[in-house]
């Protein structure tokens, strides 16, 4: 049985309490590793190591040297790509094609992006009569990173890379569902970064490693990607220490499709934006609004594509396009939303159940067919709450004003998509949507320099490019009398 330990101060160490928990492959239901459960003791060791590293060799190297080290980390991830792909697939249940073509390459690219971008960012200088003011950027300090299970490596390095590029040290608490990639990254950085710069403590959330990290007095900032309720709990805990916070939280994202859209391209992209990674993507479009003249045709085409083009099966099979949900518990949660939708009068055009033709070795897996529903009112639970599974509802609309109101009728505001060949209308609608990231005639097309984050209950702050640098650094102004 594989054993996953904590990575603290450049070494792998066990838990002082000897507590452990199981790491389960969601596609098979089988235990694939035993994981050391950290708590207050391990977090304290990790934070002390990170704090000490701030005044060690890490602090004295030049900007160019630091960025060269991060490029070596990127190369190390590339060299171990097969190991990371296996970890992502067996921990998360995602299809191997997604892990090998998106998740792991982006994990490496994040280090390259921030290592390059941060080298060319200037600070400001203001002249005044008889004096000059200039600003210096300095690292925030010890950054606590709480990363999610849906894209373990990609979303962890999306935070680790800019934090280190800005000169900070980090303590990562990965999701207990997907512990392996954080440990593998420890193996990569062990001979590259000074001890204490990168630390990873395995464990649970409340009353465990997660809460210990957010409460620790020597942690200067917390960045978290995950569910909104957890974000609120972290915010309450971090308030006592006035810690700097950056949250990317849940979403109930609208896709708006006007009758003049390129319907075939729209269906192809919607298939991806609905069911990529089993719908376990914070940016997935789960509420689809279609202008009435093309509503029936769109539903027919989307359902046909879901039935014929989405292959649910063994995540390690290169032909699989949709793997397993993260756990049986999450499967039951998604099933609860489906039951709620049925009670609210939804019509199920496809999906809503476990596939019937899975091989025997996947009997214990958390699989669900891609699901398309119609007939849900805007107040229904399944229309208002984040499901985080391969489930979408499709609703007709008659006017631009109506659909803007429907799209904005949610406590979330992470992303949205607008489909139209009328770019004037697309610009007009996009400007009125209450979302932090809006795509026009595409989805998940990302420039890592652009701001990423949500409005309302979907988050606090922005990540990407200079926006990440602003979170991971502190500015100090120096005024010199001439």
Secondary structure, DSSP 8 states (H G I E B T S, - for coil): -EEE-EEETTEEE--TT--EEEEE-TTT--EEEEEE---HHHHHHHHHHHHHHTTSHHHHS-HHHHHHHHHHHHHHHHHTHHHHHHHHHHHH---HHHIIIIIHHHHHHHHHHHHHHGGG----EEEETTEEEEEEEEE--EEEEE--STTHHHHHHHHHHHHHHTT-EEEEE--TTS-HHHHHHHHHHTTTS-TTSEEE----STTSHHHHHHH-TT--EEEEES-HHHHHHHHHHHHTTT-EEEEE----EEEEE-TTS-HHHHHHHHHHHHHGGGG--TT-EEEEEEEGGGHHHHHHHHHHHHHHH--BS-TTSTT-SB---S-HHHHHHHHHHHHHHHHTT-EEEE--S--S---GGGTTS-----EEEE---TTSHHHHS---SSEEEEEEE--HHHHHHHHH-SS--SEEEEE-S-HHHHHHHHHHS--SEEEES-SS---TTS-B--SGGGEES-BSHHHHHHHHEEEEEEEEE-
